[in-house]
Amino acid sequence: MYRVCNMQHFGREGIGSMPKKIASWLRLLDRGCLVSRSRKCLTNVPHYVSSVEMNAPRPSFRLLARRSLGIAMLGCLLVAATGIQAEEDAPFPKLPPGAGEIDPKAPKAFTATESGLKYRILRQGAGVKPAAVQRVEVNYHGWLFNGRVFDSSYSRGMPITFGLNQVIKGWTEGMQKIGKGGMIELEIPGYLGYGLQGQASSGIPPNATLHFLVELIDIMD
């Protein structure tokens, strides 16, 4: 809203000259040319407003809502188009006995995929990466959000072999991101893990987020 200066700026003519001077000032305001000498403006004459302001169409609530919804949808489309989203930095996990070293250049931030899986590659590995139908040999260490370890091949001293299409969805997706000799940390939401049923035998509650450290030893076929 345009501001109108107080009575002292109207000169000796007094109130009788107010409309003419205000009209002149407002024409200057419309052109962006007016600067007040005193830099002080009051609101004791709020009914004198620019014709531009009076006649300007005001957006309706419905129009504003549509614009806000459009901006929100555009943001969602941009995220979906990239397919991944960077997360905040987090400290590296404590390595279990027998695990290999983390690459000094490994990222401290997780990356979130479109499915909701979060991962960070602690050691890239070499060669080709496994496909979803291949069998792999791995060592792994799994824990819950409170740090409680629920399973670990390191503690058993024996790696495990399985097909990537025979495990939870978070593993299937995540293990395709490293090559032989690589190490990856996975943060798997419940719907990509054991879901609402959990896994009572391992002490995994329903819809639990699972954390894994996995080393890919070999790709079998």
C-alpha positions in Angstrom: 0.0 0.0 0.0 1.3 3.5 -0.8 2.1 5.7 2.2 0.9 9.3 2.5 2.9 11.9 4.5 1.4 13.9 7.3 -0.2 17.4 7.4 3.0 19.4 7.7 4.0 18.6 4.2 1.0 20.4 2.6 2.4 23.9 3.1 0.6 27.1 4.1 -2.6 26.5 2.1 -3.8 24.0 4.7 -6.5 21.4 4.2 -8.1 23.1 1.2 -5.1 22.2 -1.0 -4.8 18.6 0.2 -6.6 16.8 -2.6 -4.8 18.7 -5.4 -1.4 18.1 -3.8 -2.1 14.5 -3.0 -3.2 13.9 -6.5 0.0 15.3 -7.8 2.0 13.3 -5.3 0.2 10.1 -6.3 0.9 10.7 -9.9 4.6 10.9 -9.0 4.2 7.8 -6.8 2.8 5.9 -9.8 5.9 6.8 -11.7 8.2 6.0 -8.8 9.6 9.5 -8.6 8.5 10.8 -5.1 11.0 11.0 -2.2 9.8 12.5 1.1 12.1 15.2 2.5 11.7 14.1 6.1 11.6 10.4 5.3 8.7 10.2 7.8 5.3 8.9 6.8 2.1 8.7 8.8 -1.2 6.9 8.4 -3.6 9.7 9.4 -5.0 10.0 5.9 -5.3 6.3 4.8 -8.2 7.0 2.5 -6.0 8.7 0.0 -4.6 5.9 -2.1 -3.3 5.5 -5.6 -5.8 4.8 -8.4 -3.4 2.1 -9.4 -3.8 0.4 -6.1 -7.6 0.9 -6.0 -8.2 -0.6 -9.4 -5.6 -3.4 -9.2 -7.2 -6.8 -9.2 -6.5 -8.8 -6.1 -5.9 -12.5 -6.4 -8.6 -14.7 -4.8 -7.9 -17.3 -2.2 -8.5 -20.0 -4.7 -6.0 -18.5 -7.1 -3.4 -18.2 -4.4 -4.0 -21.8 -3.3 -3.6 -23.0 -6.9 -0.3 -21.1 -7.2 1.0 -22.7 -3.9 -0.1 -26.1 -5.0 1.6 -25.7 -8.4 4.9 -24.6 -6.7 4.8 -27.6 -4.4 4.1 -30.0 -7.3 7.0 -28.6 -9.2 9.3 -29.2 -6.3 8.1 -32.8 -6.0 8.7 -33.3 -9.8 12.2 -32.0 -9.6 13.0 -34.4 -6.7 11.4 -37.3 -8.6 13.3 -36.4 -11.8 16.7 -36.6 -10.0 15.7 -39.8 -8.2 18.2 -39.3 -5.4 18.6 -36.8 -2.6 21.6 -36.0 -0.5 21.3 -36.4 3.3 23.2 -34.8 6.1 26.6 -36.0 7.2 26.7 -38.8 9.8 29.6 -40.5 11.6 30.9 -43.8 10.2 29.7 -46.9 11.9 32.0 -48.8 14.3 33.5 -51.7 12.2 33.1 -55.2 13.6 36.2 -57.3 14.1 37.3 -58.8 10.8 35.9 -56.1 8.6 38.0 -54.3 6.0 38.9 -50.6 6.1 36.8 -47.7 5.0 38.1 -45.7 2.0 39.6 -42.4 3.3 37.6 -40.6 0.5 34.3 -42.3 1.4 31.4 -39.8 1.7 30.0 -39.0 5.2 26.6 -38.2 3.8 24.0 -40.8 2.9 22.2 -40.8 -0.5 18.4 -41.5 -0.6 17.1 -43.3 -3.6 13.6 -42.9 -5.1 12.4 -46.0 -3.2 13.5 -44.6 0.2 16.6 -46.6 0.6 19.5 -44.7 2.1 23.1 -45.8 1.4 26.7 -44.6 1.4 29.5 -46.4 -0.3 32.4 -46.9 2.1 34.6 -48.7 -0.4 33.7 -48.8 -4.1 35.2 -52.1 -5.1 36.3 -53.1 -8.6 34.9 -54.6 -11.7 31.2 -55.1 -12.6 28.4 -54.8 -10.1 26.0 -57.7 -9.4 22.6 -57.8 -11.0 19.4 -58.5 -9.1 19.3 -62.1 -10.2 22.9 -63.0 -9.3 24.3 -64.8 -6.3 26.8 -63.1 -4.1 29.1 -63.9 -1.2 29.1 -61.3 1.5 30.0 -60.5 5.1 27.5 -58.3 6.9 26.7 -56.7 10.2 23.1 -55.6 11.0 21.8 -53.4 13.9 18.7 -51.5 14.9 18.3 -47.7 15.4 19.2 -48.2 19.1 22.5 -49.8 18.2 21.5 -53.4 19.1 23.1 -55.9 16.8 20.5 -58.5 15.6 22.7 -60.5 13.2 26.4 -60.6 12.0 28.3 -63.0 9.8 31.5 -61.4 11.2 30.7 -62.7 14.7 30.1 -66.2 13.2 33.4 -66.0 11.3 31.7 -67.2 8.1 30.5 -65.2 5.1 27.1 -66.1 3.5 26.1 -66.7 -0.1 22.6 -66.0 -1.4 20.8 -64.7 -4.5 19.9 -61.0 -4.5 16.4 -61.9 -5.5 16.0 -64.0 -2.3 16.5 -61.3 0.3 14.7 -58.1 1.4 14.1 -55.4 -1.2 16.6 -53.0 0.5 19.4 -55.5 0.1 18.5 -56.3 -3.5 18.7 -52.6 -4.5 21.6 -51.7 -2.3 24.0 -54.5 -3.2 23.8 -53.6 -6.9 25.7 -50.3 -6.2 29.2 -51.7 -5.4 31.6 -54.0 -7.2 33.6 -57.0 -5.9 35.6 -56.0 -2.8 33.4 -53.1 -2.1 31.8 -52.0 1.2 28.4 -50.3 1.6 26.3 -49.1 4.5 22.6 -49.4 4.1 19.7 -47.8 6.0 16.6 -49.7 5.0 13.1 -48.5 5.9 10.6 -51.0 7.2 8.7 -51.3 4.0 11.9 -52.4 2.2 12.8 -54.7 5.1 10.6 -57.1 7.1 7.6 -54.8 7.0 4.8 -54.9 9.5 5.4 -58.5 10.5 9.0 -57.9 11.6 11.2 -60.9 12.5 10.6 -62.1 16.0 13.4 -64.7 15.8 16.0 -62.0 15.4 14.3 -59.5 17.7 13.4 -57.2 14.8 10.1 -55.3 15.7 7.4 -54.5 13.1 8.3 -51.8 10.5 11.8 -51.4 12.0 14.4 -49.4 10.1 17.4 -51.7 9.6 21.1 -50.7 9.4 23.6 -52.9 7.6 27.3 -52.8 6.9 28.0 -55.2 4.0 31.2 -56.2 2.2 30.8 -57.8 -1.2 33.4 -60.6 -1.3 32.5 -62.2 -4.6 29.9 -62.4 -7.4 29.1 -66.1 -7.9 27.3 -66.2 -11.2 
